[in-house]
Amino acid sequence: RATKVASTLRSWAPDMADERIALVSHGTFLDALIKALLGHDFASQLYYTHYNTALTRIDFTPKGFLLLRYLNRTEHLPPELISR
């Protein structure tokens, strides 16, 4: 599923350069999606952690590159609400 979503996002990117898309999902799927977008092996021991309500931003450049702006950002939460 993550590979299909990554492919869809890539296909939308050229026509939506000035748009923003928000995805809300569970951490395990977000890990798989980031791996699919970045071309990482799903079986690798690398895991992109996402705490509850954490934010990650990935930009698609006009030349087709991806920019991982931030990962698992939780500044919007008080410390006692950050799940680890």
mmCIF file of the N, C-alpha and C atoms, coordinates in Angstrom:
data_MODEL
# 
_entry.id   MODEL 
# 
loop_
_atom_site.group_PDB 
_atom_site.id 
_atom_site.type_symbol 
_atom_site.label_atom_id 
_atom_site.label_alt_id 
_atom_site.label_comp_id 
_atom_site.label_asym_id 
_atom_site.label_entity_id 
_atom_site.label_seq_id 
_atom_site.pdbx_PDB_ins_code 
_atom_site.Cartn_x 
_atom_site.Cartn_y 
_atom_site.Cartn_z 
_atom_site.occupancy 
_atom_site.B_iso_or_equiv 
_atom_site.pdbx_formal_charge 
_atom_site.auth_seq_id 
_atom_site.auth_comp_id 
_atom_site.auth_asym_id 
_atom_site.auth_atom_id 
_atom_site.pdbx_PDB_model_num 
ATOM 1   N N  . ARG A 1 1  ? 0.813  -1.199 0.000   1.00 0.00 ? 1  ARG A N  1 
ATOM 2   C CA . ARG A 1 1  ? 0.000  0.000  0.000   1.00 0.00 ? 1  ARG A CA 1 
ATOM 3   C C  . ARG A 1 1  ? 0.857  1.264  0.000   1.00 0.00 ? 1  ARG A C  1 
ATOM 4   N N  . ALA A 1 2  ? 1.929  1.279  0.791   1.00 0.00 ? 2  ALA A N  1 
ATOM 5   C CA . ALA A 1 2  ? 2.787  2.465  0.859   1.00 0.00 ? 2  ALA A CA 1 
ATOM 6   C C  . ALA A 1 2  ? 3.426  2.764  -0.493  1.00 0.00 ? 2  ALA A C  1 
ATOM 7   N N  . THR A 1 3  ? 3.798  1.733  -1.218  1.00 0.00 ? 3  THR A N  1 
ATOM 8   C CA . THR A 1 3  ? 4.395  1.925  -2.539  1.00 0.00 ? 3  THR A CA 1 
ATOM 9   C C  . THR A 1 3  ? 3.395  2.573  -3.487  1.00 0.00 ? 3  THR A C  1 
ATOM 10  N N  . LYS A 1 4  ? 2.142  2.158  -3.406  1.00 0.00 ? 4  LYS A N  1 
ATOM 11  C CA . LYS A 1 4  ? 1.099  2.734  -4.261  1.00 0.00 ? 4  LYS A CA 1 
ATOM 12  C C  . LYS A 1 4  ? 0.852  4.205  -3.904  1.00 0.00 ? 4  LYS A C  1 
ATOM 13  N N  . VAL A 1 5  ? 0.788  4.509  -2.617  1.00 0.00 ? 5  VAL A N  1 
ATOM 14  C CA . VAL A 1 5  ? 0.584  5.897  -2.186  1.00 0.00 ? 5  VAL A CA 1 
ATOM 15  C C  . VAL A 1 5  ? 1.774  6.759  -2.612  1.00 0.00 ? 5  VAL A C  1 
ATOM 16  N N  . ALA A 1 6  ? 2.993  6.247  -2.443  1.00 0.00 ? 6  ALA A N  1 
ATOM 17  C CA . ALA A 1 6  ? 4.186  6.993  -2.858  1.00 0.00 ? 6  ALA A CA 1 
ATOM 18  C C  . ALA A 1 6  ? 4.150  7.282  -4.354  1.00 0.00 ? 6  ALA A C  1 
ATOM 19  N N  . SER A 1 7  ? 3.758  6.301  -5.136  1.00 0.00 ? 7  SER A N  1 
ATOM 20  C CA . SER A 1 7  ? 3.653  6.477  -6.585  1.00 0.00 ? 7  SER A CA 1 
ATOM 21  C C  . SER A 1 7  ? 2.601  7.528  -6.938  1.00 0.00 ? 7  SER A C  1 
ATOM 22  N N  . THR A 1 8  ? 1.479  7.492  -6.250  1.00 0.00 ? 8  THR A N  1 
ATOM 23  C CA . THR A 1 8  ? 0.418  8.475  -6.487  1.00 0.00 ? 8  THR A CA 1 
ATOM 24  C C  . THR A 1 8  ? 0.900  9.882  -6.143  1.00 0.00 ? 8  THR A C  1 
ATOM 25  N N  . LEU A 1 9  ? 1.566  10.035 -5.008  1.00 0.00 ? 9  LEU A N  1 
ATOM 26  C CA . LEU A 1 9  ? 2.081  11.350 -4.618  1.00 0.00 ? 9  LEU A CA 1 
ATOM 27  C C  . LEU A 1 9  ? 3.077  11.875 -5.648  1.00 0.00 ? 9  LEU A C  1 
ATOM 28  N N  . ARG A 1 10 ? 3.956  11.001 -6.113  1.00 0.00 ? 10 ARG A N  1 
ATOM 29  C CA . ARG A 1 10 ? 4.929  11.412 -7.134  1.00 0.00 ? 10 ARG A CA 1 
ATOM 30  C C  . ARG A 1 10 ? 4.233  11.856 -8.423  1.00 0.00 ? 10 ARG A C  1 
ATOM 31  N N  . SER A 1 11 ? 3.162  11.159 -8.790  1.00 0.00 ? 11 SER A N  1 
ATOM 32  C CA . SER A 1 11 ? 2.456  11.516 -10.028 1.00 0.00 ? 11 SER A CA 1 
ATOM 33  C C  . SER A 1 11 ? 1.707  12.838 -9.884  1.00 0.00 ? 11 SER A C  1 
ATOM 34  N N  . TRP A 1 12 ? 1.254  13.158 -8.699  1.00 0.00 ? 12 TRP A N  1 
ATOM 35  C CA . TRP A 1 12 ? 0.551  14.421 -8.451  1.00 0.00 ? 12 TRP A CA 1 
ATOM 36  C C  . TRP A 1 12 ? 1.505  15.614 -8.387  1.00 0.00 ? 12 TRP A C  1 
ATOM 37  N N  . ALA A 1 13 ? 2.726  15.387 -7.943  1.00 0.00 ? 13 ALA A N  1 
ATOM 38  C CA . ALA A 1 13 ? 3.660  16.468 -7.614  1.00 0.00 ? 13 ALA A CA 1 
ATOM 39  C C  . ALA A 1 13 ? 3.845  17.505 -8.722  1.00 0.00 ? 13 ALA A C  1 
ATOM 40  N N  . PRO A 1 14 ? 4.061  17.123 -9.975  1.00 0.00 ? 14 PRO A N  1 
ATOM 41  C CA . PRO A 1 14 ? 4.292  18.157 -10.997 1.00 0.00 ? 14 PRO A CA 1 
ATOM 42  C C  . PRO A 1 14 ? 3.116  19.111 -11.192 1.00 0.00 ? 14 PRO A C  1 
ATOM 43  N N  . ASP A 1 15 ? 1.908  18.613 -11.039 1.00 0.00 ? 15 ASP A N  1 
ATOM 44  C CA . ASP A 1 15 ? 0.722  19.452 -11.260 1.00 0.00 ? 15 ASP A CA 1 
ATOM 45  C C  . ASP A 1 15 ? 0.254  20.179 -10.005 1.00 0.00 ? 15 ASP A C  1 
ATOM 46  N N  . MET A 1 16 ? 0.861  19.861 -8.875  1.00 0.00 ? 16 MET A N  1 
ATOM 47  C CA . MET A 1 16 ? 0.409  20.437 -7.605  1.00 0.00 ? 16 MET A CA 1 
ATOM 48  C C  . MET A 1 16 ? 1.542  21.158 -6.889  1.00 0.00 ? 16 MET A C  1 
ATOM 49  N N  . ALA A 1 17 ? 2.409  21.793 -7.643  1.00 0.00 ? 17 ALA A N  1 
ATOM 50  C CA . ALA A 1 17 ? 3.594  22.427 -7.065  1.00 0.00 ? 17 ALA A CA 1 
ATOM 51  C C  . ALA A 1 17 ? 3.262  23.465 -6.000  1.00 0.00 ? 17 ALA A C  1 
ATOM 52  N N  . ASP A 1 18 ? 2.129  24.131 -6.120  1.00 0.00 ? 18 ASP A N  1 
ATOM 53  C CA . ASP A 1 18 ? 1.761  25.168 -5.158  1.00 0.00 ? 18 ASP A CA 1 
ATOM 54  C C  . ASP A 1 18 ? 0.733  24.690 -4.139  1.00 0.00 ? 18 ASP A C  1 
ATOM 55  N N  . GLU A 1 19 ? 0.502  23.406 -4.093  1.00 0.00 ? 19 GLU A N  1 
ATOM 56  C CA . GLU A 1 19 ? -0.501 22.829 -3.193  1.00 0.00 ? 19 GLU A CA 1 
ATOM 57  C C  . GLU A 1 19 ? 0.169  22.125 -2.018  1.00 0.00 ? 19 GLU A C  1 
ATOM 58  N N  . ARG A 1 20 ? -0.622 21.876 -0.997  1.00 0.00 ? 20 ARG A N  1 
ATOM 59  C CA . ARG A 1 20 ? -0.170 21.094 0.158   1.00 0.00 ? 20 ARG A CA 1 
ATOM 60  C C  . ARG A 1 20 ? -1.112 19.922 0.335   1.00 0.00 ? 20 ARG A C  1 
ATOM 61  N N  . ILE A 1 21 ? -0.548 18.801 0.696   1.00 0.00 ? 21 ILE A N  1 
ATOM 62  C CA . ILE A 1 21 ? -1.330 17.599 0.961   1.00 0.00 ? 21 ILE A CA 1 
ATOM 63  C C  . ILE A 1 21 ? -1.001 17.158 2.377   1.00 0.00 ? 21 ILE A C  1 
ATOM 64  N N  . ALA A 1 22 ? -2.012 16.899 3.164   1.00 0.00 ? 22 ALA A N  1 
ATOM 65  C CA . ALA A 1 22 ? -1.813 16.386 4.519   1.00 0.00 ? 22 ALA A CA 1 
ATOM 66  C C  . ALA A 1 22 ? -2.254 14.928 4.555   1.00 0.00 ? 22 ALA A C  1 
ATOM 67  N N  . LEU A 1 23 ? -1.403 14.091 5.091   1.00 0.00 ? 23 LEU A N  1 
ATOM 68  C CA . LEU A 1 23 ? -1.733 12.684 5.286   1.00 0.00 ? 23 LEU A CA 1 
ATOM 69  C C  . LEU A 1 23 ? -1.754 12.412 6.779   1.00 0.00 ? 23 LEU A C  1 
ATOM 70  N N  . VAL A 1 24 ? -2.754 11.719 7.226   1.00 0.00 ? 24 VAL A N  1 
ATOM 71  C CA . VAL A 1 24 ? -2.856 11.326 8.632   1.00 0.00 ? 24 VAL A CA 1 
ATOM 72  C C  . VAL A 1 24 ? -2.863 9.810  8.657   1.00 0.00 ? 24 VAL A C  1 
ATOM 73  N N  . SER A 1 25 ? -1.941 9.238  9.413   1.00 0.00 ? 25 SER A N  1 
ATOM 74  C CA . SER A 1 25 ? -1.834 7.781  9.416   1.00 0.00 ? 25 SER A CA 1 
ATOM 75  C C  . SER A 1 25 ? -1.146 7.308  10.685  1.00 0.00 ? 25 SER A C  1 
ATOM 76  N N  . HIS A 1 26 ? -0.934 6.010  10.750  1.00 0.00 ? 26 HIS A N  1 
ATOM 77  C CA . HIS A 1 26 ? -0.231 5.388  11.873  1.00 0.00 ? 26 HIS A CA 1 
ATOM 78  C C  . HIS A 1 26 ? 1.266  5.349  11.573  1.00 0.00 ? 26 HIS A C  1 
ATOM 79  N N  . GLY A 1 27 ? 2.048  5.263  12.629  1.00 0.00 ? 27 GLY A N  1 
ATOM 80  C CA . GLY A 1 27 ? 3.501  5.300  12.508  1.00 0.00 ? 27 GLY A CA 1 
ATOM 81  C C  . GLY A 1 27 ? 4.095  4.237  11.611  1.00 0.00 ? 27 GLY A C  1 
ATOM 82  N N  . THR A 1 28 ? 3.578  3.023  11.676  1.00 0.00 ? 28 THR A N  1 
ATOM 83  C CA . THR A 1 28 ? 4.138  1.945  10.865  1.00 0.00 ? 28 THR A CA 1 
ATOM 84  C C  . THR A 1 28 ? 3.925  2.212  9.379   1.00 0.00 ? 28 THR A C  1 
ATOM 85  N N  . PHE A 1 29 ? 2.745  2.714  9.022   1.00 0.00 ? 29 PHE A N  1 
ATOM 86  C CA . PHE A 1 29 ? 2.514  3.048  7.612   1.00 0.00 ? 29 PHE A CA 1 
ATOM 87  C C  . PHE A 1 29 ? 3.377  4.226  7.189   1.00 0.00 ? 29 PHE A C  1 
ATOM 88  N N  . LEU A 1 30 ? 3.514  5.225  8.039   1.00 0.00 ? 30 LEU A N  1 
ATOM 89  C CA . LEU A 1 30 ? 4.350  6.376  7.694   1.00 0.00 ? 30 LEU A CA 1 
ATOM 90  C C  . LEU A 1 30 ? 5.800  5.952  7.486   1.00 0.00 ? 30 LEU A C  1 
ATOM 91  N N  . ASP A 1 31 ? 6.276  5.015  8.299   1.00 0.00 ? 31 ASP A N  1 
ATOM 92  C CA . ASP A 1 31 ? 7.616  4.461  8.108   1.00 0.00 ? 31 ASP A CA 1 
ATOM 93  C C  . ASP A 1 31 ? 7.729  3.850  6.713   1.00 0.00 ? 31 ASP A C  1 
ATOM 94  N N  . ALA A 1 32 ? 6.753  3.023  6.340   1.00 0.00 ? 32 ALA A N  1 
ATOM 95  C CA . ALA A 1 32 ? 6.772  2.372  5.024   1.00 0.00 ? 32 ALA A CA 1 
ATOM 96  C C  . ALA A 1 32 ? 6.666  3.396  3.896   1.00 0.00 ? 32 ALA A C  1 
ATOM 97  N N  . LEU A 1 33 ? 5.850  4.422  4.082   1.00 0.00 ? 33 LEU A N  1 
ATOM 98  C CA . LEU A 1 33 ? 5.682  5.447  3.048   1.00 0.00 ? 33 LEU A CA 1 
ATOM 99  C C  . LEU A 1 33 ? 6.981  6.223  2.830   1.00 0.00 ? 33 LEU A C  1 
ATOM 100 N N  . ILE A 1 34 ? 7.634  6.616  3.899   1.00 0.00 ? 34 ILE A N  1 
ATOM 101 C CA . ILE A 1 34 ? 8.901  7.344  3.761   1.00 0.00 ? 34 ILE A CA 1 
ATOM 102 C C  . ILE A 1 34 ? 9.939  6.462  3.077   1.00 0.00 ? 34 ILE A C  1 
ATOM 103 N N  . LYS A 1 35 ? 9.991  5.187  3.455   1.00 0.00 ? 35 LYS A N  1 
ATOM 104 C CA . LYS A 1 35 ? 10.920 4.263  2.789   1.00 0.00 ? 35 LYS A CA 1 
ATOM 105 C C  . LYS A 1 35 ? 10.602 4.157  1.302   1.00 0.00 ? 35 LYS A C  1 
ATOM 106 N N  . ALA A 1 36 ? 9.321  4.078  0.956   1.00 0.00 ? 36 ALA A N  1 
ATOM 107 C CA . ALA A 1 36 ? 8.932  3.989  -0.455  1.00 0.00 ? 36 ALA A CA 1 
ATOM 108 C C  . ALA A 1 36 ? 9.310  5.263  -1.203  1.00 0.00 ? 36 ALA A C  1 
ATOM 109 N N  . LEU A 1 37 ? 9.082  6.407  -0.600  1.00 0.00 ? 37 LEU A N  1 
ATOM 110 C CA . LEU A 1 37 ? 9.415  7.678  -1.252  1.00 0.00 ? 37 LEU A CA 1 
ATOM 111 C C  . LEU A 1 37 ? 10.919 7.842  -1.447  1.00 0.00 ? 37 LEU A C  1 
ATOM 112 N N  . LEU A 1 38 ? 11.695 7.393  -0.465  1.00 0.00 ? 38 LEU A N  1 
ATOM 113 C CA . LEU A 1 38 ? 13.146 7.571  -0.520  1.00 0.00 ? 38 LEU A CA 1 
ATOM 114 C C  . LEU A 1 38 ? 13.872 6.404  -1.176  1.00 0.00 ? 38 LEU A C  1 
ATOM 115 N N  . GLY A 1 39 ? 13.131 5.363  -1.552  1.00 0.00 ? 39 GLY A N  1 
ATOM 116 C CA . GLY A 1 39 ? 13.744 4.215  -2.215  1.00 0.00 ? 39 GLY A CA 1 
ATOM 117 C C  . GLY A 1 39 ? 14.513 3.304  -1.283  1.00 0.00 ? 39 GLY A C  1 
ATOM 118 N N  . HIS A 1 40 ? 14.154 3.293  -0.019  1.00 0.00 ? 40 HIS A N  1 
ATOM 119 C CA . HIS A 1 40 ? 14.823 2.419  0.947   1.00 0.00 ? 40 HIS A CA 1 
ATOM 120 C C  . HIS A 1 40 ? 14.188 1.033  0.948   1.00 0.00 ? 40 HIS A C  1 
ATOM 121 N N  . ASP A 1 41 ? 14.962 0.058  1.350   1.00 0.00 ? 41 ASP A N  1 
ATOM 122 C CA . ASP A 1 41 ? 14.499 -1.326 1.437   1.00 0.00 ? 41 ASP A CA 1 
ATOM 123 C C  . ASP A 1 41 ? 13.543 -1.457 2.621   1.00 0.00 ? 41 ASP A C  1 
ATOM 124 N N  . PHE A 1 42 ? 12.363 -2.022 2.369   1.00 0.00 ? 42 PHE A N  1 
ATOM 125 C CA . PHE A 1 42 ? 11.379 -2.192 3.438   1.00 0.00 ? 42 PHE A CA 1 
ATOM 126 C C  . PHE A 1 42 ? 11.879 -3.138 4.525   1.00 0.00 ? 42 PHE A C  1 
ATOM 127 N N  . ALA A 1 43 ? 12.764 -4.040 4.178   1.00 0.00 ? 43 ALA A N  1 
ATOM 128 C CA . ALA A 1 43 ? 13.267 -5.019 5.144   1.00 0.00 ? 43 ALA A CA 1 
ATOM 129 C C  . ALA A 1 43 ? 14.482 -4.509 5.919   1.00 0.00 ? 43 ALA A C  1 
ATOM 130 N N  . SER A 1 44 ? 14.940 -3.305 5.609   1.00 0.00 ? 44 SER A N  1 
ATOM 131 C CA . SER A 1 44 ? 16.127 -2.785 6.294   1.00 0.00 ? 44 SER A CA 1 
ATOM 132 C C  . SER A 1 44 ? 15.845 -2.564 7.775   1.00 0.00 ? 44 SER A C  1 
ATOM 133 N N  . GLN A 1 45 ? 16.899 -2.432 8.530   1.00 0.00 ? 45 GLN A N  1 
ATOM 134 C CA . GLN A 1 45 ? 16.752 -2.218 9.965   1.00 0.00 ? 45 GLN A CA 1 
ATOM 135 C C  . GLN A 1 45 ? 16.548 -0.746 10.305  1.00 0.00 ? 45 GLN A C  1 
ATOM 136 N N  . LEU A 1 46 ? 16.445 0.070  9.295   1.00 0.00 ? 46 LEU A N  1 
ATOM 137 C CA . LEU A 1 46 ? 16.156 1.490  9.477   1.00 0.00 ? 46 LEU A CA 1 
ATOM 138 C C  . LEU A 1 46 ? 14.661 1.657  9.725   1.00 0.00 ? 46 LEU A C  1 
ATOM 139 N N  . TYR A 1 47 ? 14.293 2.412  10.763  1.00 0.00 ? 47 TYR A N  1 
ATOM 140 C CA . TYR A 1 47 ? 12.878 2.645  11.066  1.00 0.00 ? 47 TYR A CA 1 
ATOM 141 C C  . TYR A 1 47 ? 12.674 4.132  11.329  1.00 0.00 ? 47 TYR A C  1 
ATOM 142 N N  . TYR A 1 48 ? 11.717 4.722  10.624  1.00 0.00 ? 48 TYR A N  1 
ATOM 143 C CA . TYR A 1 48 ? 11.363 6.125  10.828  1.00 0.00 ? 48 TYR A CA 1 
ATOM 144 C C  . TYR A 1 48 ? 10.272 6.189  11.892  1.00 0.00 ? 48 TYR A C  1 
ATOM 145 N N  . THR A 1 49 ? 10.646 6.581  13.094  1.00 0.00 ? 49 THR A N  1 
ATOM 146 C CA . THR A 1 49 ? 9.726  6.629  14.225  1.00 0.00 ? 49 THR A CA 1 
ATOM 147 C C  . THR A 1 49 ? 8.796  7.832  14.121  1.00 0.00 ? 49 THR A C  1 
ATOM 148 N N  . HIS A 1 50 ? 7.538  7.613  14.492  1.00 0.00 ? 50 HIS A N  1 
ATOM 149 C CA . HIS A 1 50 ? 6.563  8.705  14.561  1.00 0.00 ? 50 HIS A CA 1 
ATOM 150 C C  . HIS A 1 50 ? 5.783  8.589  15.863  1.00 0.00 ? 50 HIS A C  1 
ATOM 151 N N  . TYR A 1 51 ? 5.924  9.598  16.716  1.00 0.00 ? 51 TYR A N  1 
ATOM 152 C CA . TYR A 1 51 ? 5.124  9.648  17.929  1.00 0.00 ? 51 TYR A CA 1 
ATOM 153 C C  . TYR A 1 51 ? 3.708  10.077 17.570  1.00 0.00 ? 51 TYR A C  1 
ATOM 154 N N  . ASN A 1 52 ? 2.783  9.850  18.486  1.00 0.00 ? 52 ASN A N  1 
ATOM 155 C CA . ASN A 1 52 ? 1.393  10.246 18.234  1.00 0.00 ? 52 ASN A CA 1 
ATOM 156 C C  . ASN A 1 52 ? 1.317  11.744 17.955  1.00 0.00 ? 52 ASN A C  1 
ATOM 157 N N  . THR A 1 53 ? 0.654  12.099 16.893  1.00 0.00 ? 53 THR A N  1 
ATOM 158 C CA . THR A 1 53 ? 0.413  13.455 16.379  1.00 0.00 ? 53 THR A CA 1 
ATOM 159 C C  . THR A 1 53 ? 1.687  14.191 15.941  1.00 0.00 ? 53 THR A C  1 
ATOM 160 N N  . ALA A 1 54 ? 2.799  13.476 15.803  1.00 0.00 ? 54 ALA A N  1 
ATOM 161 C CA . ALA A 1 54 ? 4.030  14.105 15.317  1.00 0.00 ? 54 ALA A CA 1 
ATOM 162 C C  . ALA A 1 54 ? 3.867  14.506 13.853  1.00 0.00 ? 54 ALA A C  1 
ATOM 163 N N  . LEU A 1 55 ? 4.651  15.491 13.442  1.00 0.00 ? 55 LEU A N  1 
ATOM 164 C CA . LEU A 1 55 ? 4.577  16.016 12.080  1.00 0.00 ? 55 LEU A CA 1 
ATOM 165 C C  . LEU A 1 55 ? 5.851  15.700 11.309  1.00 0.00 ? 55 LEU A C  1 
ATOM 166 N N  . THR A 1 56 ? 5.685  15.328 10.065  1.00 0.00 ? 56 THR A N  1 
ATOM 167 C CA . THR A 1 56 ? 6.801  15.123 9.147   1.00 0.00 ? 56 THR A CA 1 
ATOM 168 C C  . THR A 1 56 ? 6.472  15.883 7.873   1.00 0.00 ? 56 THR A C  1 
ATOM 169 N N  . ARG A 1 57 ? 7.470  16.555 7.317   1.00 0.00 ? 57 ARG A N  1 
ATOM 170 C CA . ARG A 1 57 ? 7.245  17.309 6.072   1.00 0.00 ? 57 ARG A CA 1 
ATOM 171 C C  . ARG A 1 57 ? 8.230  16.843 5.010   1.00 0.00 ? 57 ARG A C  1 
ATOM 172 N N  . ILE A 1 58 ? 7.677  16.486 3.871   1.00 0.00 ? 58 ILE A N  1 
ATOM 173 C CA . ILE A 1 58 ? 8.474  16.108 2.710   1.00 0.00 ? 58 ILE A CA 1 
ATOM 174 C C  . ILE A 1 58 ? 8.012  16.973 1.544   1.00 0.00 ? 58 ILE A C  1 
ATOM 175 N N  . ASP A 1 59 ? 8.943  17.662 0.914   1.00 0.00 ? 59 ASP A N  1 
ATOM 176 C CA . ASP A 1 59 ? 8.633  18.493 -0.250  1.00 0.00 ? 59 ASP A CA 1 
ATOM 177 C C  . ASP A 1 59 ? 9.129  17.806 -1.519  1.00 0.00 ? 59 ASP A C  1 
ATOM 178 N N  . PHE A 1 60 ? 8.347  17.934 -2.578  1.00 0.00 ? 60 PHE A N  1 
ATOM 179 C CA . PHE A 1 60 ? 8.751  17.488 -3.905  1.00 0.00 ? 60 PHE A CA 1 
ATOM 180 C C  . PHE A 1 60 ? 9.243  18.716 -4.656  1.00 0.00 ? 60 PHE A C  1 
ATOM 181 N N  . THR A 1 61 ? 10.461 18.676 -5.183  1.00 0.00 ? 61 THR A N  1 
ATOM 182 C CA . THR A 1 61 ? 10.992 19.820 -5.925  1.00 0.00 ? 61 THR A CA 1 
ATOM 183 C C  . THR A 1 61 ? 10.529 19.749 -7.381  1.00 0.00 ? 61 THR A C  1 
ATOM 184 N N  . PRO A 1 62 ? 10.580 20.880 -8.094  1.00 0.00 ? 62 PRO A N  1 
ATOM 185 C CA . PRO A 1 62 ? 10.193 20.866 -9.509  1.00 0.00 ? 62 PRO A CA 1 
ATOM 186 C C  . PRO A 1 62 ? 11.026 19.894 -10.358 1.00 0.00 ? 62 PRO A C  1 
ATOM 187 N N  . LYS A 1 63 ? 12.246 19.601 -9.916  1.00 0.00 ? 63 LYS A N  1 
ATOM 188 C CA . LYS A 1 63 ? 13.105 18.672 -10.666 1.00 0.00 ? 63 LYS A CA 1 
ATOM 189 C C  . LYS A 1 63 ? 12.897 17.217 -10.255 1.00 0.00 ? 63 LYS A C  1 
ATOM 190 N N  . GLY A 1 64 ? 11.935 16.975 -9.363  1.00 0.00 ? 64 GLY A N  1 
ATOM 191 C CA . GLY A 1 64 ? 11.623 15.605 -8.977  1.00 0.00 ? 64 GLY A CA 1 
ATOM 192 C C  . GLY A 1 64 ? 12.370 15.076 -7.771  1.00 0.00 ? 64 GLY A C  1 
ATOM 193 N N  . PHE A 1 65 ? 13.123 15.933 -7.106  1.00 0.00 ? 65 PHE A N  1 
ATOM 194 C CA . PHE A 1 65 ? 13.822 15.516 -5.899  1.00 0.00 ? 65 PHE A CA 1 
ATOM 195 C C  . PHE A 1 65 ? 12.886 15.611 -4.703  1.00 0.00 ? 65 PHE A C  1 
ATOM 196 N N  . LEU A 1 66 ? 13.226 14.898 -3.649  1.00 0.00 ? 66 LEU A N  1 
ATOM 197 C CA . LEU A 1 66 ? 12.484 14.994 -2.394  1.00 0.00 ? 66 LEU A CA 1 
ATOM 198 C C  . LEU A 1 66 ? 13.341 15.711 -1.367  1.00 0.00 ? 66 LEU A C  1 
ATOM 199 N N  . LEU A 1 67 ? 12.711 16.565 -0.586  1.00 0.00 ? 67 LEU A N  1 
ATOM 200 C CA . LEU A 1 67 ? 13.385 17.229 0.524   1.00 0.00 ? 67 LEU A CA 1 
ATOM 201 C C  . LEU A 1 67 ? 12.680 16.821 1.806   1.00 0.00 ? 67 LEU A C  1 
ATOM 202 N N  . LEU A 1 68 ? 13.377 16.112 2.666   1.00 0.00 ? 68 LEU A N  1 
ATOM 203 C CA . LEU A 1 68 ? 12.835 15.752 3.971   1.00 0.00 ? 68 LEU A CA 1 
ATOM 204 C C  . LEU A 1 68 ? 13.115 16.937 4.881   1.00 0.00 ? 68 LEU A C  1 
ATOM 205 N N  . ARG A 1 69 ? 12.117 17.790 5.067   1.00 0.00 ? 69 ARG A N  1 
ATOM 206 C CA . ARG A 1 69 ? 12.286 19.037 5.821   1.00 0.00 ? 69 ARG A CA 1 
ATOM 207 C C  . ARG A 1 69 ? 12.378 18.783 7.318   1.00 0.00 ? 69 ARG A C  1 
ATOM 208 N N  . TYR A 1 70 ? 11.507 17.918 7.822   1.00 0.00 ? 70 TYR A N  1 
ATOM 209 C CA . TYR A 1 70 ? 11.593 17.507 9.219   1.00 0.00 ? 70 TYR A CA 1 
ATOM 210 C C  . TYR A 1 70 ? 10.856 16.194 9.394   1.00 0.00 ? 70 TYR A C  1 
ATOM 211 N N  . LEU A 1 71 ? 11.237 15.493 10.460  1.00 0.00 ? 71 LEU A N  1 
ATOM 212 C CA . LEU A 1 71 ? 10.716 14.156 10.730  1.00 0.00 ? 71 LEU A CA 1 
ATOM 213 C C  . LEU A 1 71 ? 10.340 14.062 12.205  1.00 0.00 ? 71 LEU A C  1 
ATOM 214 N N  . ASN A 1 72 ? 9.118  13.613 12.477  1.00 0.00 ? 72 ASN A N  1 
ATOM 215 C CA . ASN A 1 72 ? 8.685  13.333 13.844  1.00 0.00 ? 72 ASN A CA 1 
ATOM 216 C C  . ASN A 1 72 ? 8.725  14.577 14.740  1.00 0.00 ? 72 ASN A C  1 
ATOM 217 N N  . ARG A 1 73 ? 8.335  15.706 14.229  1.00 0.00 ? 73 ARG A N  1 
ATOM 218 C CA . ARG A 1 73 ? 8.364  16.958 14.986  1.00 0.00 ? 73 ARG A CA 1 
ATOM 219 C C  . ARG A 1 73 ? 7.219  16.971 15.999  1.00 0.00 ? 73 ARG A C  1 
ATOM 220 N N  . THR A 1 74 ? 7.539  17.326 17.238  1.00 0.00 ? 74 THR A N  1 
ATOM 221 C CA . THR A 1 74 ? 6.533  17.321 18.310  1.00 0.00 ? 74 THR A CA 1 
ATOM 222 C C  . THR A 1 74 ? 6.488  18.637 19.082  1.00 0.00 ? 74 THR A C  1 
ATOM 223 N N  . GLU A 1 75 ? 7.049  19.705 18.533  1.00 0.00 ? 75 GLU A N  1 
ATOM 224 C CA . GLU A 1 75 ? 7.095  20.984 19.248  1.00 0.00 ? 75 GLU A CA 1 
ATOM 225 C C  . GLU A 1 75 ? 5.719  21.531 19.594  1.00 0.00 ? 75 GLU A C  1 
ATOM 226 N N  . HIS A 1 76 ? 4.693  21.074 18.903  1.00 0.00 ? 76 HIS A N  1 
ATOM 227 C CA . HIS A 1 76 ? 3.336  21.563 19.161  1.00 0.00 ? 76 HIS A CA 1 
ATOM 228 C C  . HIS A 1 76 ? 2.710  20.915 20.401  1.00 0.00 ? 76 HIS A C  1 
ATOM 229 N N  . LEU A 1 77 ? 3.403  19.953 20.996  1.00 0.00 ? 77 LEU A N  1 
ATOM 230 C CA . LEU A 1 77 ? 2.872  19.230 22.157  1.00 0.00 ? 77 LEU A CA 1 
ATOM 231 C C  . LEU A 1 77 ? 3.635  19.573 23.427  1.00 0.00 ? 77 LEU A C  1 
ATOM 232 N N  . PRO A 1 78 ? 2.928  19.646 24.563  1.00 0.00 ? 78 PRO A N  1 
ATOM 233 C CA . PRO A 1 78 ? 3.650  19.748 25.829  1.00 0.00 ? 78 PRO A CA 1 
ATOM 234 C C  . PRO A 1 78 ? 4.338  18.403 26.099  1.00 0.00 ? 78 PRO A C  1 
ATOM 235 N N  . PRO A 1 79 ? 5.451  18.406 26.819  1.00 0.00 ? 79 PRO A N  1 
ATOM 236 C CA . PRO A 1 79 ? 6.221  17.174 27.034  1.00 0.00 ? 79 PRO A CA 1 
ATOM 237 C C  . PRO A 1 79 ? 5.402  15.993 27.561  1.00 0.00 ? 79 PRO A C  1 
ATOM 238 N N  . GLU A 1 80 ? 4.434  16.260 28.411  1.00 0.00 ? 80 GLU A N  1 
ATOM 239 C CA . GLU A 1 80 ? 3.671  15.148 28.999  1.00 0.00 ? 80 GLU A CA 1 
ATOM 240 C C  . GLU A 1 80 ? 2.741  14.461 27.994  1.00 0.00 ? 80 GLU A C  1 
ATOM 241 N N  . LEU A 1 81 ? 2.516  15.068 26.839  1.00 0.00 ? 81 LEU A N  1 
ATOM 242 C CA . LEU A 1 81 ? 1.652  14.454 25.822  1.00 0.00 ? 81 LEU A CA 1 
ATOM 243 C C  . LEU A 1 81 ? 2.421  13.752 24.704  1.00 0.00 ? 81 LEU A C  1 
ATOM 244 N N  . ILE A 1 82 ? 3.739  13.779 24.766  1.00 0.00 ? 82 ILE A N  1 
ATOM 245 C CA . ILE A 1 82 ? 4.532  13.113 23.734  1.00 0.00 ? 82 ILE A CA 1 
ATOM 246 C C  . ILE A 1 82 ? 4.669  11.640 24.090  1.00 0.00 ? 82 ILE A C  1 
ATOM 247 N N  . SER A 1 83 ? 4.133  10.802 23.225  1.00 0.00 ? 83 SER A N  1 
ATOM 248 C CA . SER A 1 83 ? 4.236  9.354  23.446  1.00 0.00 ? 83 SER A CA 1 
ATOM 249 C C  . SER A 1 83 ? 5.558  8.869  22.872  1.00 0.00 ? 83 SER A C  1 
ATOM 250 N N  . ARG A 1 84 ? 6.207  8.033  23.591  1.00 0.00 ? 84 ARG A N  1 
ATOM 251 C CA . ARG A 1 84 ? 7.508  7.503  23.120  1.00 0.00 ? 84 ARG A CA 1 
ATOM 252 C C  . ARG A 1 84 ? 7.479  6.011  23.040  1.00 0.00 ? 84 ARG A C  1 
# 
